């Protein structure tokens, strides 16, 4: 079981991801609405993994990945992306994300990405 922070500006997508993760036995320790919230909470919570949306207000996902990796160079982060954001996905991986999942979420793919990112 992993402690996971879910970061997405859309409440229904956070709820969908949380449902997939909790049903698989993981614990969602925090839900952030933007990258700044995620960075602010990361240090206090030190989750095992973060799911990070790319496009968000205040601080977008790629910048948040960079800042979280300054706090914890070993951070496991899986990016969440809409179709057609290929360039942003590449930037996210170059910034230190371990994998990505495409919206709308498919349970099997989400769990596969989580396991891969955590080296399971």
GINOR-V409889 format. One line per field, one symbol per residue. psi: psi as a letter, one per 40 degrees, with the letter a starting at -180 (. if undefined). burial: # if it has 16 or more other C-alpha atoms within 10 Angstrom, else .. A space follows every 50 residues. Layout:
psi: ???
burial: ???
//
This chain:
psi: hihhhhhiehdddddddddddddeeihheihieidddddddddddgidih hhidhiichidddddddddddgeehhhhihiiiefdddddddddeeidii ihiihhdddddddddddef.
burial: .########...##..##.##.....#############.##...##### ######..###########.....#######......##..##.###### ##..#....#..##..#...
//
